[in-house]
Amino acid sequence: LESRTMSTKKIAIIGSGNWGSVISIILGENVQKLPETFDQEIRQWVFEETLGDKDKYPGQKLTAVINEKHENVKYLPGYTLPNNVIADPDMGSAIKGADILVVVVPHQFIKPI
């Protein structure tokens, strides 16, 4: 058999609503169990928005809060995201070098992105 060097696979997530946040927890935890198979950092594209007065951190950017608190306080409050999941408001940056894209965007928002 031919011998070849296997490199780890990089995962990126497009979308950060409730479903996107749940899948980021599942993937973030699972790639940590398989470091020989998967790159340990998962970048998640987050539609950048400023949190409103009724949100937990009013006036702050959602990506900054997710990266600092490891919680999507707007769409999945009360659940901790793994430290290896990085919120990124720039789509190009979030998916750069990804081998696997997980798209979790509602159909009505696909065309605008």
KEDO-191039 format. One record per atom (N, C-alpha, C, O): residue in one letter; x, y, z. Coordinates in steps of 0.001 Angstrom, whole numbers, plus 500000, padded with zeros to 6 digits. Example, Ala and Ser with C-alpha at 12.3 -4.5 7.8 and 13.67 -1.06 7.14 Angstrom:
# residues 2
REC aa     xx     yy     zz
REC  a 513190 494310 507800
REC  a 512300 495500 507800
REC  a 513200 496700 507800
REC  a 514236 496681 508465
REC  s 512850 497750 507080
REC  s 513670 498940 507140
REC  s 512900 500030 507870
REC  s 513409 501138 508039
# end
This chain:
# residues 113
REC aa     xx     yy     zz
REC  l 500823 498808 500000
REC  l 500000 500000 500000
REC  l 500863 501250 500000
REC  l 501960 501282 500557
REC  e 500322 502289 499349
REC  e 501034 503551 499266
REC  e 500917 504306 500583
REC  e 499835 504400 501162
REC  s 502007 504825 501037
REC  s 502023 505606 502268
REC  s 501858 507080 501921
REC  s 502478 507564 500974
REC  r 501044 507785 502662
REC  r 500895 509223 502443
REC  r 500713 509926 503771
REC  r 500282 509330 504757
REC  t 501046 511190 503777
REC  t 500904 511989 504981
REC  t 499487 512528 505028
REC  t 499009 513130 504066
REC  m 498838 512316 506120
REC  m 497477 512818 506289
REC  m 497550 514131 507069
REC  m 498237 514225 508087
REC  s 496837 515135 506581
REC  s 496763 516385 507317
REC  s 495387 516477 507962
REC  s 494445 515797 507555
REC  t 495294 517316 508957
REC  t 494011 517462 509637
REC  t 493041 518260 508776
REC  t 493454 519093 507968
REC  k 491778 518005 508950
REC  k 490718 518688 508218
REC  k 490237 519891 509023
REC  k 490027 519808 510233
REC  k 490069 521001 508328
REC  k 489617 522227 508967
REC  k 488122 522402 508720
REC  k 487651 522270 507590
REC  i 487380 522703 509789
REC  i 485939 522893 509721
REC  i 485608 524371 509921
REC  i 486194 525041 510772
REC  a 484667 524864 509130
REC  a 484128 526210 509324
REC  a 482609 526114 509337
REC  a 482015 525292 508639
REC  i 481999 526964 510140
REC  i 480544 526998 510254
REC  i 480060 528339 509712
REC  i 480595 529390 510063
REC  i 479054 528292 508862
REC  i 478450 529513 508326
REC  i 477077 529639 508969
REC  i 476164 528874 508660
REC  g 476940 530602 509858
REC  g 475685 530816 510567
REC  g 475870 530681 512060
REC  g 476661 529866 512534
REC  s 475126 531494 512799
REC  s 475335 531511 514248
REC  s 474051 531736 515025
REC  s 474081 532221 516156
REC  g 472932 531387 514428
REC  g 471684 531466 515178
REC  g 471628 530328 516182
REC  g 472664 529781 516558
REC  n 470450 529973 516610
REC  n 470280 528903 517577
REC  n 470887 527600 517075
REC  n 471669 526963 517780
REC  w 470530 527205 515861
REC  w 471022 525949 515282
REC  w 472524 526011 515081
REC  w 473232 525060 515411
REC  g 473024 527125 514540
REC  g 474457 527266 514319
REC  g 475250 527196 515610
REC  g 476344 526632 515650
REC  s 474693 527770 516663
REC  s 475373 527738 517961
REC  s 475380 526328 518544
REC  s 476377 525904 519128
REC  v 474288 525610 518392
REC  v 474233 524230 518883
REC  v 475246 523358 518134
REC  v 475976 522580 518748
REC  i 475285 523494 516806
REC  i 476230 522658 516041
REC  i 477675 523051 516362
REC  i 478568 522206 516302
REC  s 477914 524314 516700
REC  s 479281 524714 517074
REC  s 479707 524055 518387
REC  s 480881 523731 518564
REC  i 478771 523857 519294
REC  i 479077 523151 520543
REC  i 479423 521695 520238
REC  i 480425 521170 520723
REC  i 478588 521057 519437
REC  i 478802 519640 519109
REC  i 480126 519446 518365
REC  i 480923 518582 518729
REC  l 480357 520247 517326
REC  l 481598 520108 516557
REC  l 482817 520502 517382
REC  l 483839 519817 517347
REC  g 482713 521596 518120
REC  g 483841 522047 518936
REC  g 484301 520997 519929
REC  g 485499 520781 520109
REC  e 483345 520349 520568
REC  e 483686 519285 521526
REC  e 484245 518047 520822
REC  e 485199 517433 521301
REC  n 483656 517689 519697
REC  n 484088 516469 519003
REC  n 485460 516587 518356
REC  n 486218 515618 518374
REC  v 485812 517749 517780
REC  v 487142 517855 517177
REC  v 488234 517778 518241
REC  v 489353 517357 517950
REC  q 487919 518180 519464
REC  q 488907 518087 520546
REC  q 489220 516628 520882
REC  q 490296 516318 521392
REC  k 488284 515750 520595
REC  k 488484 514317 520848
REC  k 489261 513642 519721
REC  k 489727 512513 519875
REC  l 489402 514339 518574
REC  l 490053 513751 517403
REC  l 491132 514688 516839
REC  l 491046 515099 515682
REC  p 492140 515024 517643
REC  p 493147 515987 517183
REC  p 493986 515500 516004
REC  p 494564 516313 515283
REC  e 494060 514198 515802
REC  e 494820 513671 514676
REC  e 494037 513779 513363
REC  e 494609 513637 512283
REC  t 492741 514028 513462
REC  t 491877 514091 512288
REC  t 491450 515517 511943
REC  t 491357 515874 510769
REC  f 491190 516328 512969
REC  f 490641 517661 512743
REC  f 491501 518767 513335
REC  f 492052 518632 514427
REC  d 491605 519867 512590
REC  d 492206 521091 513105
REC  d 491410 521477 514344
REC  d 490183 521374 514345
REC  q 492078 521910 515381
REC  q 491405 522163 516646
REC  q 490630 523475 516701
REC  q 489799 523664 517589
REC  e 490891 524379 515767
REC  e 490150 525641 515742
REC  e 489014 525555 514729
REC  e 489213 525144 513586
REC  i 487832 525946 515160
REC  i 486680 526042 514263
REC  i 486294 527509 514189
REC  i 486019 528142 515209
REC  r 486275 528044 512977
REC  r 485842 529426 512783
REC  r 484377 529411 512393
REC  r 483940 528601 511576
REC  q 483630 530319 512992
REC  q 482195 530398 512758
REC  q 481850 531797 512264
REC  q 482084 532790 512953
REC  w 481283 531860 511048
REC  w 480857 533153 510535
REC  w 479616 533585 511290
REC  w 478627 532857 511379
REC  v 479699 534807 511839
REC  v 478596 535384 512605
REC  v 478192 536685 511922
REC  v 479031 537555 511689
REC  f 476918 536815 511605
REC  f 476422 538084 511074
REC  f 476601 539116 512175
REC  f 476002 539018 513246
REC  e 477434 540103 511891
REC  e 477767 541076 512928
REC  e 476579 541961 513239
REC  e 475941 542517 512345
REC  e 476302 542078 514503
REC  e 475243 542975 514954
REC  e 475608 543520 516328
REC  e 476333 542895 517102
REC  t 475087 544689 516596
REC  t 475279 545308 517900
REC  t 474112 544893 518778
REC  t 472951 545002 518382
REC  l 474429 544421 519962
REC  l 473387 543959 520865
REC  l 472541 545139 521346
REC  l 473059 546223 521614
REC  g 471244 544910 521448
REC  g 470301 545962 521814
REC  g 470133 546118 523316
REC  g 470736 545398 524111
REC  d 469308 547066 523675
REC  d 469073 547402 525081
REC  d 468503 546238 525888
REC  d 468743 546144 527092
REC  k 467753 545354 525240
REC  k 467144 544224 525945
REC  k 468093 543039 526055
REC  k 467800 542079 526768
REC  d 469223 543092 525361
REC  d 470198 542007 525407
REC  d 471078 542136 526646
REC  d 471088 543170 527314
REC  k 471813 541071 526937
REC  k 472647 541006 528137
REC  k 473803 542008 528126
REC  k 474175 542523 529181
REC  y 474371 542292 526970
REC  y 475505 543215 526858
REC  y 475177 544308 525845
REC  y 475749 544326 524754
REC  p 474273 545212 526185
REC  p 473826 546230 525215
REC  p 474985 547082 524691
REC  p 475881 547483 525433
REC  g 474926 547342 523369
REC  g 475930 548191 522737
REC  g 477183 547475 522290
REC  g 478008 548067 521594
REC  q 477354 546208 522668
REC  q 478545 545461 522278
REC  q 478282 544651 521008
REC  q 477140 544299 520712
REC  k 479338 544364 520271
REC  k 479246 543539 519069
REC  k 479062 542081 519478
REC  k 479711 541596 520405
REC  l 478174 541395 518778
REC  l 477889 539999 519107
REC  l 479133 539125 519005
REC  l 479352 538274 519867
REC  t 479956 539315 517969
REC  t 481161 538478 517833
REC  t 482109 538676 519012
REC  t 482703 537713 519498
REC  a 482252 539898 519467
REC  a 483144 540173 520599
REC  a 482649 539474 521860
REC  a 483440 538915 522619
REC  v 481347 539509 522078
REC  v 480776 538851 523259
REC  v 480947 537336 523161
REC  v 481316 536688 524140
REC  i 480679 536775 521986
REC  i 480840 535320 521809
REC  i 482290 534918 522087
REC  i 482533 533933 522785
REC  n 483248 535663 521552
REC  n 484659 535303 521734
REC  n 485143 535536 523156
REC  n 486027 534823 523629
REC  e 484585 536512 523838
REC  e 485014 536801 525215
REC  e 484310 535916 526239
REC  e 484946 535400 527157
REC  k 483009 535742 526084
REC  k 482205 535004 527074
REC  k 481971 533542 526699
REC  k 481538 532748 527534
REC  h 482256 533186 525449
REC  h 482015 531828 524936
REC  h 480547 531437 525104
REC  h 480204 530331 525523
REC  e 479707 532403 524757
REC  e 478259 532198 524822
REC  e 477612 533081 523763
REC  e 477963 534252 523623
REC  n 476674 532520 523024
REC  n 475891 533330 522095
REC  n 474702 533852 522898
REC  n 473645 533223 522958
REC  v 474900 535007 523507
REC  v 473923 535558 524447
REC  v 472614 535949 523777
REC  v 471593 536102 524449
REC  k 472635 536112 522457
REC  k 471413 536511 521748
REC  k 470602 535315 521271
REC  k 469380 535309 521418
REC  y 471247 534312 520706
REC  y 470520 533219 520073
REC  y 470567 531890 520820
REC  y 469777 530995 520520
REC  l 471464 531741 521778
REC  l 471511 530521 522588
REC  l 472041 530865 523997
REC  l 473064 530333 524429
REC  p 471340 531745 524691
REC  p 471815 532165 526012
REC  p 471816 531004 527010
REC  p 470947 530133 526988
REC  g 472817 531027 527877
REC  g 472899 530018 528931
REC  g 473698 528776 528575
REC  g 473860 527887 529411
REC  y 474203 528700 527338
REC  y 474993 527542 526909
REC  y 476401 527992 526561
REC  y 476589 528979 525849
REC  t 477380 527270 527063
REC  t 478782 527619 526839
REC  t 479281 527005 525541
REC  t 479120 525809 525297
REC  l 479892 527852 524711
REC  l 480523 527384 523478
REC  l 481960 526992 523808
REC  l 482594 527639 524642
REC  p 482480 525957 523178
REC  p 483865 525553 523439
REC  p 484849 526679 523082
REC  p 484590 527484 522188
REC  n 485964 526716 523787
REC  n 486992 527746 523555
REC  n 487589 527688 522162
REC  n 488142 528681 521689
REC  n 487489 526545 521494
REC  n 488090 526404 520167
REC  n 487178 526899 519044
REC  n 487553 526830 517873
REC  v 485991 527395 519383
REC  v 485078 527983 518399
REC  v 485291 529493 518418
REC  v 485105 530144 519446
REC  i 485682 530043 517267
REC  i 485997 531464 517149
REC  i 484968 532143 516251
REC  i 484814 531777 515085
REC  a 484269 533129 516796
REC  a 483294 533893 516015
REC  a 484044 534878 515124
REC  a 484971 535552 515573
REC  d 483636 534955 513860
REC  d 484307 535822 512890
REC  d 483246 536509 512025
REC  d 482465 535828 511362
REC  p 483205 537840 512019
REC  p 482196 538538 511222
REC  p 482535 538623 509736
REC  p 481708 539074 508943
REC  d 483730 538199 509348
REC  d 484159 538257 507954
REC  d 484062 536861 507334
REC  d 484796 535950 507716
REC  m 483152 536707 506381
REC  m 482914 535395 505767
REC  m 484186 534818 505152
REC  m 484492 533642 505353
REC  g 484931 535635 504402
REC  g 486149 535151 503758
REC  g 487156 534631 504749
REC  g 487773 533587 504538
REC  s 487321 535356 505821
REC  s 488249 534950 506875
REC  s 487767 533679 507579
REC  s 488561 532789 507886
REC  a 486469 533607 507826
REC  a 485910 532472 508557
REC  a 486067 531157 507798
REC  a 486297 530112 508407
REC  i 485944 531206 506470
REC  i 485989 529950 505705
REC  i 487343 529676 505056
REC  i 487527 528634 504427
REC  k 488295 530603 505203
REC  k 489599 530447 504568
REC  k 490271 529139 504997
REC  k 490451 528871 506185
REC  g 490631 528348 504009
REC  g 491345 527092 504262
REC  g 490483 525951 504756
REC  g 491003 524884 505083
REC  a 489179 526150 504818
REC  a 488303 525095 505344
REC  a 488158 523949 504353
REC  a 488013 524164 503149
REC  d 488200 522745 504871
REC  d 487949 521541 504086
REC  d 486474 521158 504161
REC  d 485925 520558 503237
REC  i 485850 521512 505270
REC  i 484455 521152 505512
REC  i 483699 522416 505899
REC  i 484085 523113 506837
REC  l 482618 522712 505173
REC  l 481747 523831 505504
REC  l 480428 523283 506027
REC  l 479808 522420 505406
REC  v 480012 523795 507172
REC  v 478718 523428 507733
REC  v 477857 524680 507629
REC  v 478115 525680 508300
REC  v 476829 524617 506779
REC  v 475985 525786 506527
REC  v 474703 525646 507341
REC  v 473934 524701 507167
REC  v 474496 526607 508227
REC  v 473326 526600 509105
REC  v 472673 527982 509081
REC  v 472532 528653 510104
REC  v 472284 528373 507878
REC  v 471648 529670 507664
REC  v 470237 529402 507162
REC  v 470058 528599 506246
REC  p 469230 530055 507737
REC  p 467871 529869 507219
REC  p 467793 530245 505740
REC  p 468480 531160 505287
REC  h 466963 529544 505005
REC  h 466903 529712 503551
REC  h 466637 531152 503129
REC  h 467136 531577 502086
REC  q 465882 531905 503888
REC  q 465570 533268 503483
REC  q 466774 534204 503558
REC  q 466727 535310 503020
REC  f 467843 533781 504213
REC  f 469041 534613 504326
REC  f 470173 534158 503433
REC  f 471217 534810 503396
REC  i 470006 533054 502705
REC  i 471062 532541 501835
REC  i 471430 533536 500742
REC  i 472610 533829 500553
REC  k 470461 534051 500033
REC  k 470743 534948 498916
REC  k 471514 536205 499350
REC  k 472476 536573 498676
REC  p 471132 536873 500441
REC  p 471875 538080 500838
REC  p 473344 537828 501196
REC  p 474166 538736 501068
REC  i 473688 536628 501638
REC  i 475074 536397 502016
REC  i 475839 535855 500835
REC  i 477036 535591 500943
# end
